[in-house]
Amino acid sequence: MTANICDVLLTLAILLQIGDGVTTWLCLKRPDCYEANKAMKMIMSKIGVIPSLLLTKLAFSALLITGTLLYPSIYLTVVLG
């Protein structure tokens, strides 16, 4: 049962990362929108919007996957409280 809940939470977290990246990209295409996160803004100015979104979203997703595979019970405890 624990593995199933972890799989669902992991899938949801990754889908939310994808959604966040897409909506951020769509918003930043508008001239009246800007990135409020200073660290992300700096990365975007160095390597571009799409590469920085891909890099950060993939890195975060990789951390989630690694944490879930190595420590599933800890991950579940942290996520569910």
N, C-alpha and C positions, 0 to 999 in steps of 0.2 A: 504494500500500500504506500509506503514512503516513497519508493521510486516513482510511482505514478504521479504523486503530488509534486515531486521535484521536477519531473518531466513537464508537467503542465505549467508550473511556475517559470521554469526556464524558457519554455516556448513563448509564454506570454511576455516575459522580459525582453526576449530577442525581437518579438514582433513590435513591442513598444519602441525599441531602439530604432527599428526600421521606420516606423511611423514618425518618430521624432526627427529622424534625418530627412525624410521626404518633406515633411511640413516645414522644417527649417529652411531647406533649399528653396521650396516654393515661395516662402515669405521673403527670403533674402533676394529674390529676383525682382521684388517690388522696390521702387526707388525710395519709398517712405519707411522702409523697414531696415533694421540694423541688428547686429548680434550684440546682445547686452552682456554676455559672459566675456570678460576681458581676456581670459586665457584662450578661449576658443577664437576670439577675434584676432588675437596675435597669431595663432596657428593659421587661421584663414588668410591673413595678410601675407604670410610666408609661403604657403604652398597652394593656396586657392581654396574655394568653398567646398567643392565636391571632394577633392582629395582629403581635406581635413575632416569632413563629415565621415567619409569612409574609414579613415584611419582611426578616429576616436570611437566610432560605433563598433567597428570590428574588434578593437582592443578591449572595449568594455564587454562585448559579447564573449570574447575569448576568456576573459577573467571569470565571467559567470559560468561558462561551460567547465573550465578547469576547477573552479571551486565546487561545482556540483558533482563532478566526477570524483574528485579527491576526498571531499568532505560532505557527503550528502546529508547526513544528520545534522551537522552544524549549519549548513545552508538552510535547511528546512526550519530549524529553530530560529535563526536570525530573521528569515522572511516572515514567518508566521507569528513570531513573538513568543 
